[in-house]
């Protein structure tokens, strides 16, 4: 299944919910994300727009209305987005609890209604890699992705060759698919 089809299939079973991180206002949505260090109660909001997932802060038309420091490493950011910009888009709410538990929930919006979709975009490794390849690196992330593409495949091949020459059996796959996903974005470098 193509990456785009994976997202479209998400819209088949959605129900209207009242979620705290996204609220409908008159002509806008108010989106709250809590960013911080590891093992904190955080949630990051990504929207599929213009062919890739972008953080709510980088979404065209989004504007920051408040930033509040909650704890030492945690900051609550509140954004307002016009309805016509956010309606019909796939929204990922990626959250991390204090116990280290990760959860990914999928939402969409339509005319002021917030709908939670029952699909699990990260249900298996193949789907998770397809979704991971749909995130747009921004800013300094481009340099990190380029460095990864320049170094890791070479080092991986070298390590695999050493292990094979020693006579051990080796299983490959995941890192190669991640490399392919990053290379599909590399044309933007």
C-alpha positions, 0 to 999 in steps of 0.5 A: 500500500502506498504511503498516501493510500495508508493515510486515506484508509485512515478516514474510513472509521472516524468518530467525533471526540472532544480532545484537549489538545485541539479545540474548535473556535469560531473560524480557527482551531486551537492546537496545544502541544507540550514539548520537553525532555525525555520521559516527560508528559509531552505531546507533539502534533504533526499535520500532513500537508504539502506531501509530508508531515510537519509540526504544527509550528511549521504549518503554513497559516499556524501562529503561536498565541502563547508559550508557557513554561510548565516545568524545568524542561517542559513548555506548553505551546498554543497555536491557532490555525484557520479552519480551512487550513486544517480541515480534512488533514491527517493529524498525528498526536504523538505523546510520551508519558512520564513512564516512557510509554509512547502513543500515536493517535490519528485525527482529522477535522471537518467544519469545527468537528474533531474526529479520532480515527481508529486506524493504527498507522504504526501497527507494524514495522513496514507501516511505521517506516512508511509513515517515518518517510513522510516526515519533512526534515526542517532546519538543522535536521537536513544536515543530520539526515545528510550526514546519516546518508553519507556515513551510516550506509558505509559503516553498516556495509563495512560491519556487515562485511566483517560479520559475514567474513567471520562466518556468522549469519546476519539478518538485515532489512530495517536499517536498509529500509530506513536508508531508502526512506531517507534517500527518497527525501534526499532529492530535496537537499 
